[in-house]
Amino acid sequence: MNLKKIIVALDNDDLKKTTKIVKELKEHTFAFKVGYEFFYNFGLDGYQLIKNENVKIFLDLKLHDIPNTVKKGINAISKLEPYFVTIHISGGDDMLKAANLAKNNIKILGVSILTSLNSKLTEKYYYNKNIDNIVSNYTQYALENNLDGIVCSPREISKIKNKAQKKLLIITPGIRPANYDISNDDQSRTMTPKEAIEAGADYLVIGRPITQSKNPLKTLKSINDSLE
């Protein structure tokens, strides 16, 4: 197995600490995720500092707007040369197609249901408490619109794998090591790294359990070892 399955999320407000973590971990990760907190704090200059380390970047901005706006956004983002970019599948067919037209060499990932949501909230906001059914439908839309992959919670991995086979990469946040305390966590649908890979995930997004640990490199290596 290629052990570089981990995408380390860099969302914090300390640029010095973040760049140190990237330098320390880059030989043991697949990529680094740059999301709202990092991008809005440090902008293009901060992004370029990470990019200069010759690493793959997962730019997680979850675009969701009218098709032409998303197309222009993806055009602009393509100049930054990220490896992955996220868009919300719920933006509709025309938006998904527009993103694909503008992507160049970027891989477009469709966001299904945020991992912080539970069935009570999906019933309220999606009028459907069956998360599996929502994600199954969104997987079909991702396939129809030729997205490169889908972002889902660990609990939906196997359902997506069965439906998409090998046509979609599966990128999974909500990953928590077995010994991690989730009592104050904001993720509702979690799984251990080994469980998620065995279920069929291609890459795992892990942030705080690694970046906020006392020894991030040791923690990452331990997670990699658990996947053997």
N, C-alpha and C positions, 0 to 999 in steps of 0.2 A: 504493500500500500504506500502511496505517496502521502507522507505524514503532514505535508503542508496543506492542511485543511482548515486552518484557523485564520479568520479575518479579525484583527484586533481593532476594536472601536476606540477612537481617540477623543471622544467627546468630553473635554474638560476645559477649564479657563486658564491653564498654566502652560504657556507655549514652551518654556524652557524644559519643564518636566516632560512634556509630550515629545519633543524632539529627542530627548535623552532616551525615552522608552523606544522610539522608532529605531534609533541606532543600535540599541541593545537587543531588540527582538527580531529585527528584519530578516536574519538568516533562518528563522524558525517559523515564519508565518507565510501564508499565501499572499495576504494583502493587509492594508490598513483602511479602516472606515473613517471617513471624514463626514460628519453630519452637521446638523444645525448649529450646535453649540460651538464647535470648533470653527466652522466657516464664518459664522456671524461675529465671533470674537476676533479672529485673525485674518479673515479675508483671503485675497489672492496671495498676499505675501506669505502668510502662514502656510497656505496650501503648497506654495512653491518650495518652502523649506522642507516639507515632507517629500515632495516630488523629487527634490535634489538628492535624496538618499537612494534613488534608483529602485523604488518599490512600486508595486501595483497599488492603485488607490481606488477604493470603492466610495464614490461620491454620492452620499445618501441624502439627497435634497427632496425626494418624493414629490416631483413635479405633478401639478394637478391644476389644469387651467384649460381655456379654450384651445383647440388644435393649433391654430397659428402661433399663439403665444408659446406653447410648449415646443413647437418646431423651432422657433427662433431661439428659445432657451437652450435646446439641445445643440443647435448650431454654435452658440457661444461656448457652451460647456465643452464641446469637442476640441476646442483649441487648448484646453487644459489637459487633454489626453488621459482622462481617468480610464480605468479598466471596466468598472461597472458604474451605471447611473440608475437611480430608481425613479419610477413614475407610478402613480396610483392607477391600478386597473379600472377602478370605478370612474375614471375620466371619460370612458367610452371609446367605441371603436375608432372614430375619426381622430381622437387625440392619440391613441396608441399607434395608428398608422402614421400620423404626422411625426411622431417621435422616431419611428423606424426610418422614415425618409431622411432624417437629418443626422442619424447617429454616426456615420462614417465607420470608424473601427471600434466604437464603444459598444459594449454589451448592455442591452436594456433589460432591466429587471422590473417586473411588475409586482407592486405591493398588493397583497391580498387583504387580510384582516390584521390590524395591528395586534401585536402580542400582548398588549395591556388590556385588551377587551375580553370580556367573558360573555356567556350566552345571554345574560340579563341585559347587557349593554347592546349587543347586536340585535336583540329583539326590539329595543327602544329605537336604535338609529338605522337599522337595516330592515326592520319589520320581520325579522327571521331569527329565532333563537338557536337554530341549528347551524353552528359554525361550519361543520363539515360540508353541508350543502352549499353554503355561500362560497367556501373556498373551492369546492368542486366546480361550481359555475365559473368562478374567476379563472380557474385553470383552463377551462375550455376557451374563454375569451382570450387568454394569453396565447394559446395555441393558434386560434383563428387569426390573430393579428401578428403572428410570427415574432413574439418576444423571445429573448434569449434565455430568460429564466424567470423564476418567481420567488418572492420572499414570503415565507410563511412561518407560523409557529411550529415547534417540534411536533405538536400533536396532529398536525395535518400532513406530515411528510409522506407517510405511506399511502394515503389517499391520492395525493398528487402524483407520486411515483407510479402508482397503478394506472392512473389516467393518462399521464404524459409520457410514460416509459422513459426514453432517453432524449426526448425532444426539448425538455426544459431543464436548465440547471436549477437546483433547489438550494437556496441560501437561507439559512435558519438562524435568527436571533433567539433570545429567550433560552440560551444555553447556560446552565449552571452546574459546575463541578459537584460531585457527590457530597463533598464536605462543606459546601458553601451555605451560609445562613441566609435563607430567603424570607425570613420573617418580616423584614421591612422592605421587601422588593416590590417594584412596580410592574413586574411581569406576571401575567396570570397563567400562562400555559408554557411550562418549562420542561426541560429534559436534560439529562447529563450528556456530555459530549459523545461518549461511547454509544449511548442509546440512540442519539440522533443520527450518527453515521450508520449504525446498523439498520436504522429505519429507512435510509436511502438518501440522506442529505449529502450534497456535494461539498458545501462549505458551511462553516459555523461561525457566526458573529459573536464574539465574546469581548466585553469591555471591562466593566468594573471588577469582576472576579480576578482579572489579570492586572489591569492598570492600577488598581487600588490595593493590591496585595503588598505585603512587606518585601517580597522578592519577585517582581514580575517575570523575570527570565526563568526562575525556578518553577513558578506556577505554570508558565506556558509549556516548559519541557515536560512537566508532570502530566499535563493534559495530552500532549502529543504521545507520550508513552502509553497513556490509557487507551489510545486508539490502535495500538499494535495488535 
